[in-house]
Amino acid sequence: MREGAAAWREAAALFKRPQPVTVPMVALATIIPFYLYIGYLVRAGPVHVPAIELDHLLPVVPAWAPVYLSLFLAALLPAFVLHQQELIRRTVLAYLATWLIAFVCFLAWPTIGTRPAAVAGDGFLAWMLRTIYASDAPYNCFPSLHVAQCFLAAFACSRVHSGVGFAAALWACAVGLSTLFTKQHYVADVIGGAVLAYLSYLVFIRPHPRAAIPQDERRLAPILALGAAAVYGVMVAAMWVAYRLGVAV
């Protein structure tokens, strides 16, 4: 018990280290809203539907909505697990490159998703899927930034702890499946997002040697990852409360 509490204290102490705000960090935060603007730009012109037979065969399954929303967990993982400034710098550059390349694809080859006209059901999961549809326009499908970010988070965390990286990669695969069962993306989008993430990893993150990560950060990585998962759990719980309040009203 005492050893576990001490490990959590050590993990919390890592967040007290000063981390500079860099130009790439500011640039990444600045360009993210352009995702919505690009969707607005392309909706007036011709758009593509890169569907294959498998896309048509897969049904809409609202139970996958919480997995789809766990993109927020993928976004949190590097922020929790990575504490070496050089690895953080490289990871931010990888994310920045991924977003910019995706933006070029969105503009050069606009796509649109084929969502159902309505989501059947009145439960929490159906409500969650309807909330996803209401907050995200059905454009900018290829490549899937959703999938790319989840895999990129897994690749970055693997430099610190292979077990955490492997678990995050499995979860990224689940997120890829969720984009198909929520009809947010096509199979081609999922593959494109995974490939884009891997290329960004090869260029920016892989050159950083694992040996450069201190042993204490390796040891604490699973605890840090659990902390990120707990934060996402709180987010889902907050959504459930919002749903229940809406039902009560």
Buried (B, 14 or more C-beta within 10 A) or exposed (E): EEEEEEBBEBBEEBEEEEEEEBEBBEBBEEEEEBBEEBBEBBEEEEBEEBBEEEBEEBEBBBBBBBBBBBBEBBBBBBBBBBBBEEBBBBBBBBBBBBBBBBBEBBEEBBBBBEBEEEBEEEEBBBBBBBBBBEEBBBBBBBBBBBBBBBBBBBBBBBBBBEEBBEBBBEBBBBBBBBBBBBBBBBBBBBBBBBBBBBBBBEEBBBEBEEEEBEEBBBEBBBBBBBBBBEBBEEBBEEBBEBBEEEEEE
